[in-house]
């Protein structure tokens, strides 16, 4: 398929044309007042760059290593439940796009198709994301399947003790979980550090904890031997009135003191956002909404184009900042600034006509 999108703005518009109102609102909305979701974006808008000049930036390297795996750019694909809503191939589409571009997808345990089918779709590395939806025997059976399918890491999501009120799709009477096997919420509500340890030890895989939002929990996680701290508030889709992820990142990085790698999601819309996160100590970021928009707009090719555009923005910002490698970034390249736009889920695209995306 020939893809001529020149901006992710055009991809968003194309996705809106193809999605019904319910799936659209499920993808773009947050919980309750959507304060946390807007703060994710506001956090990036409150950071300005401090560029350095007269440096040779004729050769740039925007690649990164994550858990020993090479990423073309430090942007991974976040786990999304119900990916088949945006592309009939579901998680397989994300796996194909990841391999084609050169990154790592994190495959949700509540998306289609089966984890084995997604694993077999490509030979490139994939990480599996687990929601606990059963007792210890259920967990062991799931983890056995994950290991047999040769996933390279296990991600446990820990910020869903209760399913939130996501009112945009609710007002459409749209249920994103319709068709899934009903689960008992008490399993997710009863996860403890001790159960996490059992899961981590049984899996024997590099272990990521997704949903860390405080320095205290980050410090506890590394004490429990977690290899990756995933700074996340579920894209503003769980607890409302939380802080933006980029705002909490510095305290988390300080608390773990280099003892684990760091992933951040929430509000990533531009290549400049990626560099801000890395400058404050993240090793990589993950995209959710942009992933869904890319798949809805043009399937695998649409998602690859999303990543290509982010790569171009990253490279331009690197050169204009005066860095040639990502490990040269630190907080000296940032300073506080006043935001100039009202934050919302698409506010990084100032030329986006509101009439086309509501």
Residue, then its C-alpha position, 0 to 999 in steps of 0.5 A: x500500500x502506498x502511504x503518503x501521510x506527511x504528518x501523524x495529524x493526517x493519520x489521526x484524521x484518516x483513522x477518525x473517518x474509518x472508526x465508528x463513534x464508540x471505538x473512536x471514543x474508547x481509543x481517545x478518551x480517558x477516565x471520568x473528567x480526563x484530568x490525568x490524561x490531559x496532565x500527561x500532555x500538559x507535562x510535556x508542554x511545560x518543558x522547553x528545550x535548551x539547544x546547543x549549537x556549533x556541534x557536528x551533527x552530520x551523523x546521527x544515531x537514534x537507536x537504543x538498546x532495551x533489554x538487550x534488543x536493538x530498537x531503531x528508535x526508542x519507541x515501543x508499542x504499548x499493550x492495547x486490549x482489543x486491538x482487533x477493533x482497529x485492525x482485523x489482524x489484531x496483535x498480529x498487525x502490531x507484530x508485523x509493523x514492529x518487525x517491519x520498522x524495527x521495534x518491540x511490541x508488548x502484546x496484551x493478554x486481552x487482545x486477539x488472536x491467541x498469544x501463540x498465533x501472535x508469537x508465531x507471526x514474526x521471528x522478531x522479539x515480543x514482550x507479553x503483558x499479563x492481566x491476572x484474571x484467575x487463581x494461581x493455577x490459571x496464572x501458571x498455565x498462562x505463563x507456561x504458554x508465554x514461555x513456550x511461545x518464546x516471548x522475551x519478557x513479561x510485563x505485569x500491569x498493576x494499576x487496574x485493581x478496579x476498572x475505571x469509568x471511561x465516560x466517553x464510550x459509556x455515553x455511546x453505550x459502547x462496551x469495549x470488553x463485549x465479546x470477551x470472556x467475563x472475568x472476576x475483578x477480584x483477581x486483579x484487585x488482590x495482586x500483592x508484591x508477594x504474588x508479583x514475586x511468585x509470577x516473576x520467579x515462575x516466569x523466569x523472564x526479564x520482568x517489567x512492572x507497568x503502572x508505577x507512578x511514585x518513587x516509593x513504588x519504584x524503589x520497592x519494585x527494584x528491591x523485588x528484583x524488577x528489571x524494568x520500571x514502566x512509568x504509566x497511569x494507563x494513559x489517563x484511563x484509570x485513576x483520574x486526577x493523577x499526575x502526568x507521567x513525565x512529571x513523576x519521571x524524575x523522582x522515579x529515576x532518582x529512586x531507582x538509581x540506575x538499578x532498572x531500565x525505565x519505560x514511560x507512556x502517556x501523552x507521547x505524540x511527537x518525537x520531541x516528547x520522546x527526547x524529553x522523556x529520555x533527557x529525564x532518564x527514561x530508556x524508551x517510551x511506548x505509544x498507545x493512541x498513536x498505535x491505534x490511530x496508525x492501525x485504524x488509518x491504514x493497517x500495518x503500513x499506517x502504523x509503520x508510517x507513524x513510527x517513521x514520522x516519529x523517527x524523522x521528528x526525533x532525528x530533526x530534534x536531535x540535530x537541532x539540540x546538538x546531540x548525535x546519540x541519545x545517551x548524550x541527552x540529560x536534563x541540561x537540555x530542558x527547562x521549565x516553560x509555560x504551555x501555549x496550547x490547551x492540553x488534550x489527547x491531540x493537542x500536539x497537532x495544532x492544525x487538526x480541525x476539531x470538526x474532523x476528529x470529534 
